[in-house]
Amino acid sequence: MNVLYEARALTKERRGSVKKHDGGNFPAKSPMAYFFAVLEDRLGLRPMDKGD
C-alpha cells in the first residue's frame, strides 16, 4: 500500500512538468499515465533499458 502513496506523492510533486495538452506536434502527457509509469517502476514491473 505504501507504494501507491509513493507513486501518488511523486506524481503530485512533478505535476507541473507532467501536463496533458491537446494539439501540437508532441504527444500529450497524462498525469494518470505518469502515475502508472511510476507505480510500475516502484513495483519493479518496468523493463530495463537495453541501451545501458
VOGU-3710 file (C-alpha; in Angstrom, 3 decimals, decimal comma):
1> mnvlyearal> 0,000/0,000/0,000  2,912/2,348/0,643  3,964/2,007/-2,996  0,681/3,586/-4,089  1,238/6,548/-1,785  4,838/6,946/-3,005  3,693/6,976/-6,633  0,950/9,459/-5,792  3,370/11,742/-3,950  5,863/11,701/-6,836
11> tkerrgsvkk> 3,113/12,437/-9,337  1,851/15,362/-7,261  5,404/16,640/-6,770  6,087/16,656/-10,508  2,623/17,709/-11,590  3,912/20,982/-13,036  6,070/19,191/-15,583  3,515/16,490/-16,426  0,547/18,116/-18,093  -1,911/16,913/-20,635
21> hdggnfpaks> -2,211/19,214/-23,623  -4,131/18,976/-26,835  -2,904/19,762/-30,315  0,643/20,472/-31,347  3,305/18,135/-32,660  4,063/16,388/-29,381  2,056/13,578/-27,774  0,069/14,522/-24,694  1,439/13,575/-21,288  -1,242/12,470/-18,906
31> pmayffavle> -0,686/12,732/-15,142  -2,512/9,403/-14,787  -0,183/7,735/-17,291  2,773/9,173/-15,380  1,331/7,805/-12,117  1,059/4,314/-13,603  4,590/4,511/-15,005  5,949/5,500/-11,575  3,926/2,711/-9,967  5,289/0,132/-12,427
41> drlglrpmdk> 8,804/1,358/-11,709  8,327/1,130/-7,924  6,919/-2,391/-8,229  9,783/-3,498/-10,490  7,483/-4,191/-13,438  9,087/-1,813/-15,945  11,539/-3,461/-18,337  15,152/-2,333/-18,109  16,595/-0,220/-20,949  18,751/-2,311/-23,251
51> gd> 20,913/0,698/-24,157  22,574/0,877/-20,720
//
